[in-house]
Amino acid sequence: MKVTTRIKQPIREEMELFEQKFQESMSSKVALLNRITYYIVNRKGKQMRPMFVFLVAKMVSGTVNERTYRGASVIELIHTATLVHDDVVDDSNKRRGFFSLNALWKNKIAVLVGDYLLSKGLLLSIDNDDFDQLKIISVAVREMSEGELLQIEKARRLDIVESVYYEIIRQKTATLIAACCAMGACSVKPHDRETIEKMRQFGEYIGMAFQIKDDLFDYTDDAIGKPTGIDIKEQKMTLPLIYTLNNCSEKDKKWIINSVKNHNKDKKRVREIIDFVKNNNGLSYAETKMKEFQQKALQILNDFPDSDYKDALIMMVNYVIDRKI
């Protein structure tokens, strides 16, 4: 059995019902919109985010309720909106092997669909007076935008220190997973601030580990996820590269920066950067940091009694750093 199927096992029924409710939450009177949202729903990924919402809710209280379903739907609506907008910003024609919305319906429609999904998500919370959940997701959206802009600002100069890198990935990637986990706890224990904060922190640690794992894919030779060296070609500063830049001679540093800025389309030069990073402990350092975040996440789970849901979350944490794509 695939790991993701095993993780989903304890919440299989909830996930099936969630899919119906999520489809309903997207519905519109406009036929074009319904056609596009149908396309989105039928090309969904592993659904890790709603899985976090349900597993956390079940682990902390043993139950889920309508607020849990709404919380998971809000997260998916807003996450989908950000992906649609990202594809427009990145001028990307593919998403998970399928055509992106902007490739099929052009930028104008894609941006409007993203706006529609965002508003549907916000209204789902407002119409049901879930203002505590609305705050969780609104903070996540703000941080994701700030993280993207901070990355763009820093990428121009290629002078990122490690602390800034962590802030970027915390906002860009970890904040949404943190919101999922906080949302799960908040839906069933709205007044238990300590548990909600614990689960938010748990999600943040997983998100940090997840992004560092993504960084490491750029330096592997296997045919996984994305082609080798693409982050270098896009001048993205990843942890292995940042560590290497901050721990090499001035001469080597100048060579790397010049290569990334001016020769990032040269396959031979990109290969040389990858080899240099590997030979100067960039990968092993990033792996160590990734495992530190993994251990911090697992430590938080120690505070909760044993259950199938806790076991599934432990599997999820380990899957994040063991995955091959």
N, C-alpha and C positions, 0 to 999 in steps of 0.2 A: 504494500500500500504506500502511495506517495506521502511524503511528510506533510504536505499541505492538507491532504485528505484526512490524515490522522489528527492534525491540529483541529480541523473543522468538526470532527466526529461528535464531541460532546455538545455542540451547538448546531447540529445539522438541521433540526426542525426549525430553530429560530432563524437560521440563514435562509431557509426556503421561504418562510413567511416574509422575511425581510425583503427578499427579491420582489415579491408581489407588491409590498407596500412602497418600495422604492420606485417601481414602475409607475404606480399611481401618483406618487409625489411629483412626477415629471409631466403629467398630462396637461394638455393645453387645448384651447378651442381652435388653434391654428394648425391646419393639416401639415404644412411644411415642418413646423416645429415637432409635431408628433412623429413624422417620418425620420427626422434627424435624431430625436431622443431614442427612438426604436433602434436605430443604427448604433447609438452609444451603448445601450443596455446589452445588446447582443455581442458586443466586443469587449466586455469587461475583463479585467485581469483576475488576479488571484483573490481579490476582495479582502486583502489583509486588514484594511482599516476597519470595516464593520466587524470583522472577526475579533479585533482587539476590543471593540465596544462591548460585544456580547460576552466574551470570555471574562473580561474584568468585572462586568455587572454580576455575572454568575459566581465568580470567585468571591467577591466581597459580600454578597448577600444571598446567594443560592437561587436567585430568581431574576426574571426580567419583567418589564412592564411596557406600557405604550410609550412612555418617555424614552425607554431604551431604543425602541424601534425608530422613534422620531429622531433621536440623537444620531443614530447610525445613518439615517437617511440624510440628515443635514450635513454630516461629514462628507458623505459620498457626493451629494449635490455640489457642495462647495469645492471639494477636491476635483471633481470632474470639470467644473468651471475653470479652475486654475490650469488644468491640463490643456483645455481647449485654447485658452489665452496664451499659454506657453508655446503651443505649436505655431500660433500666429507670430508671436514675438521671435521665435527661432526660425521662422520660415521653414518649418518641418513638414514634409509630405507624408510621413509614416508615423504610426503610433502602435506599438506592439505588433508590428508586421502588417497592420491594416492601414488603409489610407486615412489620414487625419481629416477632420471636418473642413479645414481650410483648403485641403487638396481637392475635396469633392464639391464643396459649396462656396469656395472663395472666402477671403478674409472678412469681408463685411458681415456676412451671415454668421461666420464662426464667432466673431466678437459679440454679436448680438445674442447668439445662443449661450455663450459664456455668461453674459450679463443676466440672461433669463434664468439660468440655473442658479446663479448666485442669489437672485432675488427670491426664487422659489425656496431656497434653503433658509434664507432669513425669515421669510414669511411663515414657513412651517413652524419655526420656534415662536414667532410673535403671536400667531393665531392661537397657539395653545398655551400662551403665558409662560413658556419655558425660558424666561429671561436669564436664568443662571447658565443654561446651556448655550444661549445666544452669546453670552459674554465669552465663554470658553472658545467658541469657534471664531468670534470676531477678533480676539487677541491673536489667534493663530494666523488669520488672513493678514492682519497688519504685520506680524513678524515675518511671514513668508515674503511679503513685498519688500520689507526693509532688508532682508537677507539677500534677495536677488540684487537689489540696488547697491548694497555694500560690496557684493562680489564684483559687480561691474566697475564700481569706483576703484577697487583695489587692483583688479586685473590689468588696468591700464598701466600701472607702475610696477607690477610684479614684485612688490616688496612686502608681501604679507608675512607677519609673524604668526607663530602658532596660535596665540590667544585670539587673534582676529579670525583666523581660519575656523576655530571652534565656534566663535560667535556666528559666523556666516552659516555653518552647517546646522547649528542649533536652530537658527531662525528659518533657514531654507527647507530643511528636511525634518529635523527632530520635532519641531513645534507642532506639526500636524499629527504625528504619532502620539505625542504627549496629549494633544487635545482629544484623540480617540479614547485613550485610557482614562483621562479625567472625565470625559463624557459618560463612559460606562459606569464609573463610580457615582457620579453626580445624578445619573438617571434613577438609581435605586436608593442612594443615601444622600439626598440633597443637602442635609444639614451637617453631615460628617466631613468637616473641612479637612481634617487631618488625613483621612483616607483618600479624599479627592486629590489632595496635594501629593500624597505618596504615589498614587497611580500616575499622576501627571509626570512626576520625576522619573518613574519607571519607564514611561513611554519615551521621555526625552533621552534617557541613556540608550534605549534600543535604537532610537533614531540616529544617534551619534555613531553607534557601531555600524548601523546599516550604511551610512554615507561613507565611512572609512572603507568598508568592504567594497563599495562602488568604486572608490578611488583606486583600490588595489587591482580591480579588473583591468584597468588601463595598462597595467604592466605585465599581464599574463598572456601566454602564447596560445591558450586554448581558444577555440571558437565559441566564446561565451558572450552573451549580452550585447557587447559592442566591440568594434574593432580596436586592436591595440593602438595606443597612442592618440586616441581621439581627443582626450582632454588637453594634451599638449598642443595638438593642431588648433584647438579652440582657445588656447591660452588660458585654460582654467588652472588655478593653483590648487593642487591636491596635496594631501599630507606627506606622501613620500617625497615629492618635489620640494616642498617647503623645508622639510627636515634636511634634505641634501643641500639646499641653498644656504641654510644657516649653519652648516657644519662642513663647509669645504673652503678651499683657498680663494682669495679674492680673484685670482686669475680664472679659476674654474667657474666661479660664480658669474663673472662677466660673460664667459663662453656660453653658460646655460641660458642666461637672460637674453643674450643676443640670439641664440638658437631659437628660443621659444617665441621671441618677438618677430624675428626677421626670416627665420628658416623653418617655420612650423609646417610648411607644405612639403619639405624635402624629406622623403621617406628615410634616406640614409641617416640624416642628421637626427630625426626623431628616434630612430633605432639607437643611435649613439647616446642620446639623453637617457633613454630607458635603461641601457646597459650601465651608464654612469650611476644612475639612481640605485639600481640593484647592487652594484659593487660598493656603494658607500652607505649601505645599511638602511636606505630609505624605506624599503619594503618591510624589513624586520621591525623597524621602529614603529611604522604604522600598524602592523599586526599586533604589536604589544599594546598600543594605545586602544585599538579596537577591542581587544580582550579585556582590558581594564573596564571599559564601559559595559561590556557584557557581564562581567562579574558584579558590577554595581547594580545592574538591573536584577540579576538573580538574587542578590542580597536582600533587596526590597521584598521579593516574593517569600523569603524566609519568615516574614512577619505574619503570613497568612496560613490557616490550617490546610492540611493536604486535601486535595480534591482532584477530580478529572480536569477541572477548569484550570487549576494551578499547574497541573502536569502539562496541559496543552500550551499554556503561556511559557513554561520552561522550554518546551519544544520549539516554540516560536522564537524565543531569544536565541537558542542555539542554531536554528535554521537561518536566521539573519546573517550569521557569520560563516555558516558552512555552505550556503547556497552557491550554486554554480552559474547563476544568471541574475 
